[in-house]
Each structure stands twice: as structure tokens, then as C-alpha cells.
């Protein structure tokens, strides 16, 4: 079954490029030139993934994203020419699954699409996560490497569980702090750095060169699934 991708972008050349790339990967492609049109298309076409430009003629892309998140969990990848950390953080905190800066390469775009769509798999499919010899069993609450159990604190496990449930997705510092420590802890990034360091020491093959929990400078972390 072909996946449906919706492109919300007012730049015709970008839409043509994206259509070419996506149809080459057997996506069915829908297009919208404005934010309002994009919201309508999302509601009626039920796409599997949305590619959203931030600079739209009628609504700011962040407004579109916030409205979308009121009723849809469709994966959204933000396309932007704005290479500003705060813009990216704002998009991720508003509910974007990822962002990609224009100009972009086709292989990177497709990899980001695959990662964004992975997180929408039914929960039973990701009850057991495997990466090399690391196994995280979310049902049994057991983490093993090469068959040997890794002892994690309750907070370390909660952090790993959050990462495992969102493979490939950039999670902002604010989002992680809110999810693990609650809404009043968003400024306590030092907590997060300490626990990420502890977790890396326990699950990474080489904690000095982390391959599972990757730092996104100034933004947050991405867990490679």
C-alpha cells in the first residue's frame, strides 16, 4: 500500500522537487499552497506524513502546526530556510517530528521521513526494541546487552523508554524535562545532562562516542532506532 505525503509549501519549484523524490519512493503526493488549504487537505486526505514549510502566504507554519496538533498526530517534518536554533526548537515544541533546512539532499529527506513514520507504528510493535546486542523490553521493564541485564534507576529507565518510543525523532530539552520531571522542571537542564550521561555509560557501546543517544546542540537529543 502506497503512503500518502502532503506537501504544504507555496514555492512551486520545491513542490516539484519533493514530488519527484517522493514519487520515486512510491508515495502518493498531495499538494497545498497555503496553510488553510494544507489543514483542509490533512483533514480530508488523511496523509501518512506532512512536509510543512514555515513561510506560508496566509498563516505562519507554526500556526498551522499548532492547529494540526489539536486534532491530528500525523508525522510532520518542517521544511525551513531559517537555520535558527530557536525557530527549530519552537517547531519541535509545537509538535513537529523533525525539521530539515533548505536546501536539502534527497537521501537525508527520505531518511527523516522513514524515521518520522516509524514512531507511528502501533505500540505493540515497539514493545521490544533491539539495536545490535541491546534489547529493551518495555512490557517486562528489562534492559539487556548481550544477554546480560543492565540495571537502571527508575529515572534512567523512564528516560530510555521515552527515547525508545520516539526513534529517530528530535526531542527538545523542554519536552524531555516536562515528560520525565513534570511541567515545572523545564529550566533544569543540568538534571537531563547528568541522566543522559549515566544512561550513555550503561547502554552505549562507546559512551565517549555515543551512537544511540545523539546530541542536537542547543535543541535536545535524537535516539537512533
N, C-alpha and C positions, 0 to 999 in steps of 0.2 A: 504494500500500500504506500503510495507516494505521500510524503509530508507536504503540508501547505505552509508556505512562507509568505508573510505580508511585509512589504517594504513601504514605510511611511517616510517619504523624502520628496522635497519639491524640486530637486535637481534631476532633470531628465537623464543626463549622462550617467549619473550614479545609479539610477534605477535600471538603465540598460545594462551597465556593467554587472550589477548584482543579479539581474535576471539571467544573464549569460552564465555566470558562475553557478547559480543555484539550479538552473535547469540542467546544467551539465552533471549535477549530482542528483538528478531526478526529483527535484522539488517541483510542486505546482506553485506558481508565483502569482500573487495578487499585488496590486499597487495602489497607493493613495498619495495624493499630492499635498494634502493638508491634514492637520491634527483631527479636525472634526470627521473628515472622510475616513481617516485611519481608525477612529473609535467605532464608527459605523461598520466598517469592514471587519473589524475584530469581532464585533457582536454578531454579525450575520454569517461570516465565513468560518469562524472558529479556527483560526490558523494554529499550526503547531509551534510556530516561532514568529516573533515580530522583530524586524530591523527598524529602529526608530532614530531618525535624525533629530537633533536638538533644535536646529534652526529652521523652524517651520513658519510659513507666512501668516498663519492665523493664531495659533496657540504656541507657547513655548513647549518644547519637547518634554520638559519636566512636568508641566501641567497635564499633558497627555498621559504621561506615565502614571501620575498620581490618580487621575480619573480611572485609568485602566485597572489599577490595582484595587479599586473599590469593589470590583466585581469579577476580576479575572486573574488567574495565576499563570497565564501563558508566558513562556520564557521570552524575555525582551533583551535584545542586545542593542545598546545605544551606539549610534554612529555619530562621531563628532569631529569637527576640525579644531575644537577647543582643547588644546593639550594642557589643560589646567587641572591640577590635582583637586582643588575644591569643587570644580564642576563635576569631576568624575565621582568624588565622594557623594555629592548631592544626588547624582543619578543613581548610584548604588543604594543609598539610603532611601530613595524614593521607590525602590523596588526593582531596579534593573538587575538582571542577572549577570551582565558583563558590559563592557564598553570596548569599542575599537576606534582608534583615531585614524581619520582620513589623512593622507592616502594609506590604504592597507593592502596587504598581499592576500590573494585568494586562498592559499593554504591556511594562513592564520585565521581568516574569517571562517572557513569551514571547520577548523578545529574548535573555535569558540562556539560555533553553532552546535556541534556534537556535544560539547561539554554542557552547554545550557540545557539541551534537551534531555541529557542523562538524568538530571535532577528531578524530572517529572515522571520517572518510572514509578509504578506502584510500590508502596513501601515494602511489601513482602519480597520484592525482587532485590532490595538492598538490605535485607535483614542480616546478611553475611557479606562483609566487604573483604576482598582479597587484593593484595598488592605484593607481588613477589612472595616472600615467606611470611608476610604479616597478614594475620586474619583477625578481623573484628566481628564478633558475633553479637549483634545488637539485641537479639532475643535473649540470649543466655548471659549477656553482660560480661563476656570473656574476651580478652585480647591475647593473642599468642603470636610468637615469632619462632619459626622453625619448630613448631610443636610445643614450645615451652611458654607457659603463661607469663604475661607481663603484668606486674602489679601496678595498678594506677589508683591514685586517690579519687574520691568522688568528683572533685572539680576537674581533674585531668581527664577522667572518663567522659564527663559532660562536654568538655571542650572537644575531645576527639569525636564524640558522637555527632556534635554539631557539624564538624568538618566532613565526616563521612556521609552525612545526609545531604551535603551540597557539593558533590565532587565537581571540580573544575570552576566553581563559582567564586568570584572575589567577595569575601565577607569583610565589611568595614570594621574598624576597631569598635565603633559605636554600636553596630549591630551585635557583635560578639559579646561585648560587655553587657548589653541590655539582656541578651538571651541567657547568659551564664550567671551574672551577678545582680540583675534587676535594673529597672529604669533609672535609679538614682546613682548608678555607678559609671556613667558614661565618660567621666573625666579621668577615671582611674586606670589609665593605660599601662601603668607600671605593673599592676596585677597581671594583666594579659601577657606582657613581655616575659614575666617570670614563669608563668604557667606554660607558655609556648616553649620556652627554653627547656623546662622539665620534661615536657611531652616529647620534644625532639630527642632528648637524651635517651628516652626509653624506646621510641619507635623507629627513629631514623637509622638506616644502615651506617651513615656517617653524619653525626649531629653537626659537625663543623661545616658540612656542605649539604644542607637539607634538600632533599628531593621530594618529600611528601608535603610538608608544610612550607610553602614558598611565601616569602615576604613581598608584599606590594608596597614599596616605600611611600610613606605618608598617607596610605589608604587602609591597608589591612593585610589579610592573608588569603592565599588561594591554596586549597588542598587538591593535589593532583590525584585523581582517581582513575 
